[in-house]
Amino acid sequence: MVVTGLGPYPVEALGSAGVRDAVARWLRLVAADAELAPYLIGVDRARLAGHLALTLTVALGGPAGDIARPAAGAWRGLGLTEEQHRRVVDYLAGVLWALDVPAGAVDAARRAFADEAGA
């Protein structure tokens, strides 16, 4: 089964390097947050970044290959509270706004990661 992108933004406009850059910026913001940083201790950040990049690619309209629900579990196992998870997603939105990603695509990305927490 091939899953296509969920968002209104042509992911090609950002490109795979742009998606990886967005995820790297996002993770730096989370790691710099004094309350959130402890949740990343011992986490394989390269693996997390890869998963986040895939989920973001799908949210922005790109293909997901054969995964049915790519967002499941990227942040879930870290033990974040709902409020902390919302802040993580807000950091993503800020990164995407800074990269001039259109509002509809930012909203799609927020939904993809909010859905991940069951929100």
Backbone torsions as a table, in degrees:
resi	resn	phi	psi	omega
1	MET	NA	129.9	178.5
2	VAL	-106.1	125.9	179.0
3	VAL	-98.2	132.0	177.7
4	THR	-99.7	169.3	-176.6
5	GLY	-60.6	150.5	-177.9
6	LEU	-98.6	-19.4	-172.2
7	GLY	-96.6	168.1	-177.0
8	PRO	-88.9	5.7	-172.8
9	TYR	-105.6	128.9	176.9
10	PRO	-70.9	108.5	-175.2
11	VAL	-57.3	-23.7	178.2
12	GLU	-61.2	-26.1	178.9
13	ALA	-63.9	-33.4	177.6
14	LEU	-90.5	-37.1	179.4
15	GLY	78.1	162.0	-178.1
16	SER	-64.4	-36.2	177.4
17	ALA	-66.4	-37.0	177.8
18	GLY	-67.0	-38.6	176.9
19	VAL	-64.5	-45.4	178.6
20	ARG	-61.9	-40.2	177.6
21	ASP	-63.5	-43.4	179.3
22	ALA	-60.8	-43.4	-179.9
23	VAL	-66.0	-41.5	178.6
24	ALA	-61.6	-43.4	177.3
25	ARG	-62.6	-43.3	-179.8
26	TRP	-59.5	-48.8	-179.7
27	LEU	-64.7	-34.9	176.1
28	ARG	-62.7	-40.5	178.2
29	LEU	-64.7	-43.7	178.9
30	VAL	-63.8	-43.5	-179.4
31	ALA	-66.3	-26.9	179.4
32	ALA	-83.8	-10.9	179.5
33	ASP	-81.4	117.4	-174.6
34	ALA	-57.9	-32.2	-179.3
35	GLU	-80.6	-32.2	-175.9
36	LEU	-90.8	-28.6	-175.4
37	ALA	-53.3	-41.1	-179.6
38	PRO	-59.9	-24.4	179.8
39	TYR	-71.6	-15.7	179.9
40	LEU	-94.0	-4.9	179.6
41	ILE	-64.3	126.9	178.6
42	GLY	80.5	-0.9	-179.8
43	VAL	-83.5	137.3	174.5
44	ASP	-73.6	94.8	-173.9
45	ARG	-66.8	-31.0	177.8
46	ALA	-64.7	-43.1	178.6
47	ARG	-66.4	-44.6	177.6
48	LEU	-59.4	-45.0	-179.7
49	ALA	-61.4	-41.0	178.0
50	GLY	-62.3	-42.7	179.4
51	HIS	-66.2	-43.6	179.2
52	LEU	-64.0	-39.2	179.3
53	ALA	-64.0	-41.1	178.2
54	LEU	-62.9	-47.7	-179.6
55	THR	-61.8	-42.4	179.1
56	LEU	-65.4	-39.7	177.6
57	THR	-58.4	-45.9	179.2
58	VAL	-64.2	-45.0	-178.7
59	ALA	-61.1	-31.5	-179.0
60	LEU	-89.9	3.4	173.9
61	GLY	110.9	4.7	-178.7
62	GLY	-90.5	174.1	-179.2
63	PRO	-77.7	154.6	178.6
64	ALA	-117.8	8.6	-178.6
65	GLY	67.0	-129.3	-174.9
66	ASP	-107.6	21.2	177.8
67	ILE	-93.8	132.6	-176.4
68	ALA	-78.1	-37.9	-178.8
69	ARG	-141.2	84.1	-171.7
70	PRO	-64.5	-23.9	-175.7
71	ALA	-76.1	-19.8	-172.9
72	ALA	-57.9	116.8	169.3
73	GLY	94.1	-3.2	-176.6
74	ALA	-59.7	-45.1	179.6
75	TRP	-109.7	-15.6	-170.6
76	ARG	-53.9	-44.7	-174.5
77	GLY	-75.8	-1.3	-176.6
78	LEU	-85.4	-11.0	177.5
79	GLY	82.3	20.4	179.3
80	LEU	-66.9	146.3	171.0
81	THR	-75.1	167.8	178.0
82	GLU	-59.6	-41.9	179.2
83	GLU	-62.9	-43.0	178.3
84	GLN	-64.4	-41.1	178.8
85	HIS	-62.4	-40.9	177.4
86	ARG	-60.7	-38.9	179.3
87	ARG	-65.8	-39.8	176.5
88	VAL	-58.1	-45.6	-179.9
89	VAL	-67.1	-35.7	175.9
90	ASP	-62.4	-38.1	176.3
91	TYR	-61.1	-42.1	177.1
92	LEU	-59.4	-47.3	-179.6
93	ALA	-58.4	-42.2	178.7
94	GLY	-61.3	-42.2	178.1
95	VAL	-62.6	-45.8	-178.5
96	LEU	-65.7	-39.7	176.5
97	TRP	-60.3	-43.3	-179.5
98	ALA	-63.0	-26.8	178.5
99	LEU	-90.5	8.3	178.8
100	ASP	62.4	32.4	173.8
101	VAL	-74.5	134.1	-178.1
102	PRO	-58.8	151.4	-175.5
103	ALA	-53.8	-42.4	-179.6
104	GLY	-62.1	-37.3	179.0
105	ALA	-73.3	-37.0	175.9
106	VAL	-61.5	-43.8	177.9
107	ASP	-61.5	-41.1	179.0
108	ALA	-63.1	-40.8	178.8
109	ALA	-66.3	-43.1	177.6
110	ARG	-58.5	-44.4	179.7
111	ARG	-62.8	-41.8	-178.6
112	ALA	-60.0	-42.8	-178.3
113	PHE	-83.7	-27.3	174.8
114	ALA	-69.1	-40.0	179.3
115	ASP	-61.1	-32.5	-178.9
116	GLU	-57.3	-35.6	-178.1
117	ALA	-88.9	3.1	-178.3
118	GLY	80.2	13.7	-178.5
119	ALA	-76.8	NA	NA
